Amino acid sequence: MSRSPRPVYLNLLRIHLPVTGWVSILHRLSGAVLFLSVPFAIWLLSKSLTSEAEFAALHAWLALPLAKLVVLGLVWLFALHFFAGLRHLALDVHWGVTLPAARRSSVAVLVLAGAVSLVAAWRLFA
């Protein structure tokens, strides 16, 4: 009885996914991160509604550059998840299921999420 050959080393950085695969993976990851950030967002909302002093403290905290980067990251995640979700809905009704159309829609998702992030960065850091 011979053993089946098992991979000894699998370098995940050398696996080349098509753009459609990256958008699919990023859609799942962005959904998970956004879901996990909901309790923190609710806590921030609760703190901001407690008193004027808490609101002012939260406002000052959100003016810090690191906090702005976190907000910008969440904006990018939300935009990516939104546009990728619309893309998946279109694929569910068989719009753009051919390979060239799927590639174009994947690139469009990335470009649109980047554009929304650029607008948000301009608004946050201006």
KAQUI-V607404 format. One record per pair of residues at least 12 apart in sequence whose C-alpha atoms are under 10 Angstrom apart, sorted by the first residue. I is the first residue (numbers start at 1). J is the second residue. If there is no record, write none. Layout:
i->I j->J
i->I j->J
//
This chain:
i->18 j->103
i->18 j->106
i->19 j->102
i->19 j->103
i->19 j->104
i->19 j->105
i->19 j->106
i->19 j->107
i->19 j->110
i->20 j->99
i->20 j->102
i->20 j->103
i->20 j->104
i->20 j->105
i->20 j->106
i->20 j->107
i->20 j->109
i->21 j->103
i->21 j->106
i->22 j->106
i->22 j->110
i->23 j->80
i->23 j->81
i->23 j->83
i->23 j->84
i->23 j->87
i->23 j->103
i->23 j->105
i->23 j->106
i->23 j->107
i->23 j->109
i->23 j->110
i->24 j->81
i->24 j->84
i->24 j->85
i->24 j->87
i->24 j->88
i->24 j->106
i->26 j->77
i->26 j->80
i->26 j->81
i->26 j->84
i->26 j->110
i->27 j->77
i->27 j->78
i->27 j->80
i->27 j->81
i->27 j->82
i->27 j->83
i->27 j->84
i->27 j->85
i->27 j->88
i->28 j->81
i->28 j->84
i->28 j->85
i->29 j->77
i->29 j->81
i->30 j->74
i->30 j->76
i->30 j->77
i->30 j->78
i->30 j->79
i->30 j->80
i->30 j->81
i->30 j->82
i->30 j->84
i->31 j->77
i->31 j->78
i->31 j->80
i->31 j->81
i->31 j->82
i->31 j->85
i->32 j->77
i->32 j->81
i->33 j->74
i->33 j->77
i->33 j->78
i->34 j->74
i->34 j->75
i->34 j->77
i->34 j->78
i->34 j->81
i->37 j->74
i->44 j->58
i->45 j->58
i->63 j->124
i->63 j->125
i->65 j->124
i->65 j->125
i->68 j->120
i->68 j->121
i->68 j->124
i->68 j->125
i->69 j->121
i->69 j->124
i->69 j->125
i->71 j->120
i->71 j->121
i->71 j->124
i->72 j->116
i->72 j->117
i->72 j->118
i->72 j->119
i->72 j->120
i->72 j->121
i->72 j->124
i->72 j->125
i->73 j->117
i->73 j->120
i->73 j->121
i->74 j->117
i->75 j->113
i->75 j->114
i->75 j->116
i->75 j->117
i->75 j->118
i->75 j->120
i->75 j->121
i->76 j->110
i->76 j->112
i->76 j->113
i->76 j->114
i->76 j->115
i->76 j->116
i->76 j->117
i->76 j->118
i->76 j->120
i->76 j->121
i->77 j->113
i->77 j->114
i->77 j->117
i->78 j->113
i->78 j->116
i->78 j->117
i->79 j->109
i->79 j->110
i->79 j->112
i->79 j->113
i->79 j->114
i->79 j->115
i->79 j->116
i->79 j->117
i->80 j->109
i->80 j->110
i->80 j->111
i->80 j->112
i->80 j->113
i->80 j->114
i->80 j->116
i->80 j->117
i->81 j->109
i->81 j->113
i->82 j->109
i->82 j->113
i->83 j->105
i->83 j->106
i->83 j->108
i->83 j->109
i->83 j->110
i->83 j->111
i->83 j->112
i->83 j->113
i->84 j->105
i->84 j->106
i->84 j->108
i->84 j->109
i->84 j->110
i->84 j->112
i->84 j->113
i->85 j->109
i->86 j->105
i->86 j->109
i->87 j->102
i->87 j->105
i->87 j->106
i->87 j->108
i->87 j->109
i->88 j->105
i->88 j->106
i->90 j->105
i->91 j->105
//
